[in-house]
Amino acid sequence: MTRTQKLGLCTWLPEDPVSLAEMNDNFSRLDANGGRSLLLAEASMRTLGGVMAAVAHQGGHAVYAERVQVDAFQDPDQIAENSGVYYRGKKLELLSEGLQSDEVWGNPGTTSTNAYYNVTNLGKAFKPKQQWNKVFDFYPNAFGKLTKLKLILSMTVSQTTTIRLAIQDTEAAQDVLTTELVTIHSEEKNFEFPVNLVLDPNRRYAMCAWLEEGATTIGMNCMEFTVTPLVYTNGSVTMKPMEIPAGTARLELLLHDNGTAAAPSLKLGTGAFAALTQLSAKADKIPGGTDATLRRYSVEVPAGAQTAQLKLALNGAACKVYDYALIAM
């Protein structure tokens, strides 16, 4: 009787007697190594390239939930923070042009679908006092610094009235900007609110108004946005920390990009972000047939590390990241 090199399993020659104890020992060794074998099987997905991504894209969420994350750019809940990058639409990229003053986009509920707010009549009226009234939803299609809001009424008010505006992040359900109260005098129709807010195309907003006192009804004709374009030459997105399964010795990152590499880094536990080492890169395709490069990175997990946090940095508009998978081994 001899033993195999990797797991030490018993093997027998035809003339060897077969021992039940040796057979049980074989099964015990296989069972003990089964968990790691499964992890290695998952890691072998790197050879499948686009097949891995196709399976992952079917639900738009993680596969092998505790070990693999994909399409995180579609799910704001998986993203801890971002700077200068656009991550909606199943890819991560820098925007080469900033938001202009006439490019705050949405549908104000008029007959013109998806019209720009500052060239379209809103036809909105609100009257409840001392409570927030949602006027419309909107979203920017690029980055821009909002410096002024101009409210144009559809009719003058009959008495002195005070109002304020607020912008809410609808996905986070929190206010990101609230203006000071502005006094509207009789016969006035145009009012300006100085503001300071970076509009992010990854976020969805709602414009709200507060009627403090005065007229019982306010009719809004138009809201003009004054925006300074912001163009980023580099940016990054940081994912929320993921738990590292017990017994993990190494983490591997699989990443699809358009051929121009991003710079991935990983923070293990309470340590600092450290660049990942690329092991390989090969031509591949993502669902839909788009050409891509599948890159593989690896890092050893130090003893005691319980969480891993991924950061992807983009240097220049040429780089686009389609998805990623972080695998514990």
N, C-alpha and C positions, 0 to 999 in steps of 0.2 A: 504494500500500500504506500502511495506517495501523496503529497499535498500540492494543490495549485499555488502559484506564486502570489496572486493578489489577495485572495480571501482565505487561503489555507484550507481549502476544501479537500476532503478525502477522495482519492481516485484509486481504482483497483485494476489490477491485471486479471486476465481470465482465471489464472490459477489461485488468486488471492481469496481467502475466506471473507465473506461480507459480514461486518459487525453492525448490529442494530445501534449500538452506542455511537459508532462512527457516523452512521446515517443521521442520527439525531443531532450530532455535532454539526454536520453539514447544514441542516435546516436552521439551527440556532444562528450560525454565522450568516446565512442568507437573510434571516429575519432582522438581525442586528444591523446589517448594512443596507436593508431595503430602503430606509428613509433617504439615505445619501444617494442611493441609486436613482431614486425618483428625482432628486434635485439635479443630478447629472443629466437625466433624460430631458428635463426642462431646459437645461443649459444647451443641449444639443439643438434646440430650436434655432440657434444662430445659423445653422447650416440650411435652414429652410427659408430664411430671408423673407420674401414677400408673403409666403404662406403664413408665417407667424403674424405679420401685420394684418393680413386679411382676416384671420380668426379674431384678432383683437378688435378690429374695426367693426365687426358685426354688431357688437353691443355698445360701442363707444365708451366702454369702461374697462377696468382691469381684467386680465385673465390670470389665473392662479393668483387670486386677489392679494394674498399676503406677500407675494414675491415679485409680481410683475405689474408695472403701471404703464399704460399706453394712452394715447389720445388725451393726455392731461391738458393739452392746450384748448380742448373743447370744454373742459369742466373747471370753472373758476374756483370751485371749492378745493381743488387739489393744488392751487397756486398760492404760495405765501406772499410773494411780491413780484412786481415786474418793473422794469425801467426801460422805456424807449422801444419796447417790442410789441408787435401785434400778434396775438396768439389764437384768435378765432379762425375758424375755417380749416382746422386740421393741419395747420403749419405755423411755425414760429418764424417771424421775419421782422426786419426793420422797415419802416415806411420811408421811402425816399423823398416824399413831399409832405409838408406840414399842412394843417388845417387852415383854410382861408376864412375870411369873415362871412362869406356867403355859403358856407358848406356845413352847416349844422343841420343834419338830415333827419327826417322822420315824416310821419303823417299826422297833421294837426286835425284831421277829421273833416276836411273840406272836400269838395268834389274833385280836387286835384290830388291823386294818390302819390305819396312819397314826394311831396314838394318841400323846397327849402323854406324854413320858417320865416326868414326875414325878407322874403319877397312874396309871401302868400298871406292873404287875409285869414286870421285865425277864426273870427266869428265866434269868440268865446265870451261868455258872461258868467260872473259868479257873484253871489250875494251873502252867503252866511258870514257873519262877523265873528272875529276872534277865534277863527279856526282855519287850518290849512285847507286850501282848495286846490286840487290837482288840475292844472290847466292843459298840459299835454306831455306826452313822452317824446324823448328825442335821443339821438346818439350821434357822435361825431364820426367821420370816416377817416380821421387822421389825428395826430397830436396837435394841440394848440393851446396857447395861454389866453383864457378868457379875461378881458380887462374891463369890459363894459356891457351892460344890458340896457337896451332902450325900449321902453314900453310905449306903444302908441295906442291910445284909446279909440274906440269906434265912435264915441260921443263924449261931449263934455259932461262933467258932473255938476249937479245943482248946488252943491255945498262943499266946503272944505273937507277933504277926505285923506286919511293916512293909510298907506299900504306898505308891505314889504314882500320880497320874493325869496324863495329858497329853491335850491337844486338838490334833489335826492338821488342817491345811488339806489336804484330799485332792486338790484340783486342782493346788495348788502343790507337793504332796508334802513339806511341811515342818511342823514343830511350831510352833504359835503360843503355846502355854502348857504349862508343866510345873510341877506342884506340888512342895512339899517332901514328904519321906517322913513318913507318919503311922503311929503305932504303934497297933495294935489289940490290946487285952488280952482275955483270955478272958471270955466272957459279955457283951461289948459288941457292939452291932449297928449303932449310928449313929455316923457320923464326918463331920466337916466339914472342908473344904479352903478356906481363904480364897484368892481369886483376883482378878485384875484383867484383864479382857479385854473389848474391844468386839466383840460378835457382829454380824456383817455378813450381811444376807440374800443378798448377791451371792456368798457363799462357801459351800462345802460342807465339813462337818467330820466327823471321826471321834473318838470317845472311846476312849482307850486306858488300860490299867492295867498297872502294874509290880509284881510280887510280889518283894520283896527277900529276905525270910527268914521262917521260921515255918511256918504251916500249908501243907500241900501243895495244898489246893484252897480257893478263895474263891467263895462263892455270892452273887451280887448280886440283890437284890430290887428296888431302886429307886434312881434318881439324881435328886435334886431340884436345880433350877436357881434361884438367887436372882438376879433381873435388875432393874436400874433402867432404866425406859424412856428411850430417847433419841429426841427429835423434832427434826428439822432444819427451819429456816425457809428455808435456802438450801443449795445444794450444787453440786458440779461433778464432771465426769468428764473426764479427760485421756487422750487416745489416745497410743499410741506414735508416735514420729517416722516419717514416710514420706519416702522419697527423692524429690527433685524431678527429673523427667526433664530431660536437657540441652536447652537452648534454650527452656525455659519462661519466658515473660514475665509471666504472670498466673495466679493460682489463683482458681478460683471454687468456692464452697461451695453446694450444694443441700441444703436441710434441710426435712424434713416435721415439722410440729408440730401440736398440737391447736387452734391459734388464738392461744395465748399464747406470745409469742416468748421463746426462750432468749437468752442473751448469748454468742455465739461469739467466740473470739479465737484468734489463730494466732501461733506462734513460728517465725520463719524463721531457720534456722541457729542460732547461739549467742545471738541477740538475746532480747529480752523478749517476753512475750505482748502482742499489740496487738489491740484490738477490730476486727472486720471491719465493713465498710460494707455495709448492705443496699441492694441495687439494686432489688429488686421483691418482691412477695408476691401470690399469687393462690390462690383456692380450688381444692382438688384432693381426690383420694381416694387412700387407700392400699389395697393388696390386702385383700380382704374387704369393701370398700365403706365403711370408716370415713372420715368427713369429715376433711379435714386442710388445712393451709395450706402451700403450697410456697414457701419463701423462697430468694432468690438473693443471695449475697454475693460480693464481689470484693476482691482485694488484688494489688498489683503486687509482683513478685518482684525483690528487689535483686540486683545482680550478685554472684556468688560464693556465694549461698545454695544449699545442697545438700540440706537437709532442711526439712520443715514438720511442725509438731506442733499438733494441734487441741485446744482446750479448750472445753467447753460448760458454761456456768453456768446454774443454775435458781434463780430468785428466787420462791419460793412454790410451794405445792402445786398451783396451777392449771396450771402449765406441764408439758407432756409432749412429749417428742421421740420420733418414731417411727423415723427413719433419717436418714442423711446421705450425701452423695457429694462428695468433694473432687476437683476436676478441674484438671489442668494444661493451660494453653493457651499 
